[in-house]
Amino acid sequence: MKTINLLNLTIEKTQQNLRNREYTAQELTLAYLDKIKETDSEIQAYLNLTEELALKQAIRADKMLSHGEAQPLTGIPCAIKDNILVAGEKCTAGSKFLENYIAPYDATVIEKLKNQGAVILGKTNLDEFAMGSSCENSAFYPTKNPRDLTRVPGGSSGGSAAAVAADMCVFALGSDTGGSIRQPAGFCGISGLKPTYGSVSRYGLIAFASSLDQIGPLAKNSKDCQIVFEAIQGKDPYDSTSNDFPKNEKWLNIKNLKIGVPKEYLEKGLDPIIEKNIKSALKFYKDNGAEIINLSLPHTKVALACYYIIAPSEASANLARFDGIRYGELIDSKQSNDILDVYLKNRSLGFGPEVKRRIMLGTYTLSAGYYDAYYKKALKVRTLIKDDFAKAFEKVDLIVGPITPILPFKIGEKINDPLSMYLADIYTVSVNLAGLPAISIPCGSADELPVGLQLIAPAFEEETLFFAADFFEKNYYL
């Protein structure tokens, strides 16, 4: 079989090689499957490989290429977070409840990838039901960070991020509820986009928190994120929250760009080495003509508390269907005459500690006597957070800051300290609460570990994000 160098292959480079007949989509697919089998026993990014599907898709991609029908993702091998349905394949959501669940249909994003001729290599690991910041909460095994195998890859899309960083796919899809694309992208030294809420259909995504969840790409760079985003975005009749993406053709110039820096993002709690890298990135933008404007997002300090009321409340409702009757029977219901007993035993066996923690928290905050005190107040705070961003974007085009306050931590270091783990999301959750687009891009390193830079834009202004991110990636390291 032809030897193919998979190191740092981007979508653009791969597509160029396929069109130049340097290798076929089938040869490329086999090379990636071999790489996964050689490498993934150590990293454990994948839960299941979809070899038969991948090879069929590669054959179809080669036909599209030979007939001049190639699209941007034709023949491009990718990985899919295992809470996104791929028809005929397992979709576990990282949970014992769905260990043997076979998806009956394709998620809308998968249908769009298939229409473009992309090749799906397999399903990637995640924190159970996408609840976590480290990929240690999977019911099957933790994923390791390819940059340092003793450390976490971030979560919940840790498997997707690790697969891209370890050259075990060209790009991957993940989901982002409070930072679950951007944080693992930052931890693994790749790029990850959380699109505007509603710009990408959630149909076929196993729901965690429906007003916060958003599917998006993880890739080697922001240009690849843009290519994937353009392939999967758009209104979907199966998702009433989805929107047609408005075409805002803008003439963008770095010298006209106004970049806001919230003082709350550079206060105490931020690792000094990360702060140094972020300030270096801001200096780069300033040196190239962008205007740096200091501003305040005053409700940042309560965003985490707000998020950890709203997200668990929605999770409590969304996960009520997982009772062992409709999904994932773990005990024989015939052994008991008490339906409540069956529910309790199945849910006790089926859910891991973090999922149980969030369900209980959500059920509590929605219960009589506490709804007004917690959930209703959190919704009011969410409005204030949105207003903070709206006022900021009257002055600036982008907001820039860190992805996380800490570097990738050791596996097992925070698993028994959930509050400490939740703090890793302090810079990301506000974006989901406000429904805004944001991207994580590599911003140097600290102690040989990646540092991520977060760029945030107004709703449906992904074009500005991609411009600023691409300019940084192409010029910062020169």
Secondary structure, DSSP 8 states (H G I E B T S, - for coil): ------TT--HHHHHHHHHTTSS-HHHHHHHHHHHHHHHHHHH--EEEE-HHHHHHHHHHHHHHHHTT---TTTT-EEEEETTB--TTSB--TT-GGGTT-B-SS--HHHHHHHHHT-EEEEEE--SGGG--SSS---SS----BTTBTTB---SSSHHHHHHHHTTSSSEEEEE-SSSTTHHHHHHHTSEEEE--TTSB--TTB--S-TTT--EEEEESSHHHHHHHHHHHBS-BTTBTT------------GGG-EEEEEGGGGSTTS-HHHHHHHHHHHHHHHHTT-EEEEE--TTHHHHHHHHHHHHHHHHHHHGGG-SSSSS---S-GGG-S-HHHHHHHHHHHHS-HHHHHHHHHHHHHHSTTTIIIIIIHHHHHHHHHHHHHHHHTTT-SEEEEES-SS---BTTSSTT-HHHHHGGGTTTHHHHHHT--EEEEEEEEETTEEEEEEEE-STT-HHHHHHHHHHHHHHTT-
